[in-house]
Amino acid sequence: MRGTLEQQVGDERIREARIAFRNGTEISLRDATVRSDSVIGFSADGRERRAILLADVASIEHREVSVVQTGTLVVVAAAVAYVAYIYAAFARLGPTWTAVPSPAPSVR
């Protein structure tokens, strides 16, 4: 999540968040919620609920799904699969795939 802390505040649940403090230390929280005055979530082991004052937080990071990157990955994977399919099809034809077939003998 980018931007100032004021832009990040909301009631959105963050599945996994990395909290960086102003003193340079970092912790990870699960099921975190950013409120107007604090960040609330569970420690990495999930047993301890933590509330951190927003004044002590330098940044909050979490993963987001990128539609552009995901779409690009799907298109590239489809192109690679298509090229592999064409290559396999031509490999099965053998070295004489462009040869003209000999005429069939006439039946009398």
BALO-349740 format. One record per residue: residue in three letters; y, z, x of N, C-alpha, C in turn. Coordinates in steps of 0.001 Angstrom, whole numbers, plus 500000, padded with zeros to 6 digits. Atoms other than C-alpha are relative to their C-alpha. Example, Ala and Ser with C-alpha at 12.3 -4.5 7.8 and 13.67 -1.06 7.14 Angstrom:
ALA498810500000500890495500507800512300501200500000500900;SER498810499940499180498940507140513670501090500730499230;
END
This chain:
MET498840500000500862500000500000500000501217500000500905;ARG498833500119499139503257498975501563501245500469499247;GLY498736499618500594506830500069500974500302501464500250;THR499601498611499828508684503344500926499181500878499062;LEU500739499079500859507145506438499410500531499984498576;GLU499430500053501342509546506169496478499417498837499199;GLN500582501154500676508073502735495680498517500209499710;GLN501420499786500164504514504071495948499671501048498940;VAL500238498913500938504913506963493494499610499439498642;GLY500455500385501326503047506624490207498778500804499641;ASP501192499283500424500070507897488265498746499171500207;GLU501149500838499701497741505239489632498982500783500820;ARG501064499377499209494392506512490878499632499085501155;ILE500386500735498800493530505441494407498611500491500384;ARG501386499611499735489797505404495109499856500671501362;GLU500009499414498660490139506003498855501360499756500633;ALA498665500111499405493476506719500513500007500661501366;ARG499783499388498686494462507405504087501452500487500018;ILE498688499374500011497390509816504274500424500262501442;ALA499439499735498671499524509815507442501161500974499829;PHE498953498992500065501655512895507951501135499644500962;ARG498841500245499141505071512918509575499754500468501441;ASN500293499514498648503614514813512564498975499120500719;GLY500909500944499357501197511928513278498539500153499638;THR501396499822500378497942513344511908499693499207498732;GLU500441500754501176495904511534509256498806500687499369;ILE501184499536500716493415512554506586499639498946498963;SER500452500897501062491377510665504011499798500809498733;LEU500205499376501304491383511526500322499292499021499082;ARG500672500816501023489148510265497529500598500338498642;ASP499439499831501350490328509802493935501382500627500048;ALA498651499464499803493915510382495007500958499492498928;THR498929500357500926496897510347492671501324500366500659;VAL498679499749499423500484510035493902500924500387498858;ARG499056499493501008502894512128491845501399499993500589;SER498615500026499521506644512498492161500247500990501141;ASP499775499005498952506302515540494445498797500234500907;SER501195499709499213502740515460495826498973498885499892;VAL501180500855500040499559513571496569498824500928499763;ILE501112499132500371496492515077494926498711499192500085;GLY501288500678499893492901514176495741498950500927500574;PHE501115499233499466489564515306497105499795499640501461;SER500272500252498586488672515677500771498844499021500125;ALA501006501037499768486265513194502345498616500408499520;ASP501319499568500458483216515332501494499944500180498487;GLY499945499946501458484364515517497850499920501389499403;ARG500150498638500515484116519297497557501316500734499842;GLU498740499258499970487661520408498243501126499140499424;ARG498848500690500587490621519400496078501224500373500815;ARG498834499768499152493804518980498091501242499486499310;ALA498685500429500462497452518755497128500924500035501208;ILE499149500131498818499880517550499778501416499700499526;LEU498612500254500366503649517739499481500415498607500480;LEU499566501343499660505146514260499452501015500009501138;ALA499025499883498909507861515481501837499319500000501366;ASP500745499971498741505154515901504525499305498679500304;VAL500750501244499861503722512404504025500902498894500548;ALA499264501136499433504855509471506188499587498708499309;SER500456501211500678502673506791504554498659500241499325;ILE501259499976500739499781506178502182499421498596500084;GLU500648501307499888497327503371502841498756499977499120;HIS501254500218500719494595501977500602499717498519499925;ARG500406501402500046492653498773500252500317499395498643;GLU499747500752501220493604496150497717499239498684500070;VAL500673501292500067491829493015496574501053498904500069;SER499085501120499868493606489852497680499394498781499302;VAL500491501154500746493165486990495221499980498765500894;VAL499923501173499124494232484409497818498885500035501038;GLN501051499903498983491873485670500523498609499854499386;THR501294500120500666488963486003498090499749498564499572;GLY500144501401500406489573482512496692499735499090501187;THR500216500796498782489793481044500187498579500184500512;LEU501361499732499559486521482718501132498978499278499130;VAL500922500694500912484776481288498052500021498499500264;VAL499891501445499750486081477760498735499352499633501337;VAL500597500282498691485079477886502409498480500136499931;ALA501449499813500128481620479228501549499372498844499229;ALA500517501138500760481131476449498969499992498737500858;ALA499943501179499130482206473791501495498900500046501059;VAL501059499864499001479816475139504141498636499769499361;ALA501271500208500706476969475225501619499795498527499676;TYR500104501431500323477708471630500564499648499188501248;VAL500285500714498750477742470372504169498565500281500446;ALA501373499662499622474483472231504879498997499285499108;TYR500886500709500933472895470695501779499909498511500359;ILE499995501427499622473929467155502786499251499802501316;TYR500692500093498716472723467729506349498487500123499802;ALA501436499808500248469341469000505105499405498795499287;ALA500506501171500725468989466036502738499817498818500947;PHE500126501105499050469628463491505507498938500296501061;ALA501017499646499008467373465391507925498599499733499459;ARG501313500257500604464460465024505488499692498518499922;LEU500221501440500118464943461241505296499420499410501277;GLY500534500496498737464096460775508948500933498995500643;PRO499111500887499252465513458342511521500123498596499407;THR499962501369500547464814455181509477500567499967498587;TRP499499499952501370466759456096506368500898498824499659;THR499159501161500298469008453048506722499219498694500074;ALA500800501227499856466151450574507301499740499381498632;VAL500303500725501234465571447923504682498492500023499811;PRO501445499958500200462139448314503105499396498601500101;SER500671501305499906459672445566503827499572499544498617;PRO500364500478501343458850443324500892498537500324499700;ALA501367499680500421455787444253498928499186498719499933;PRO500825501207500086452894441847499164499791499599498534;SER500173500486501370452449439676496128498528500164499592;VAL501350499811500537449453440355493980499553498732499328;ARG500486501250500621447289437331493013498865500233499112;
END
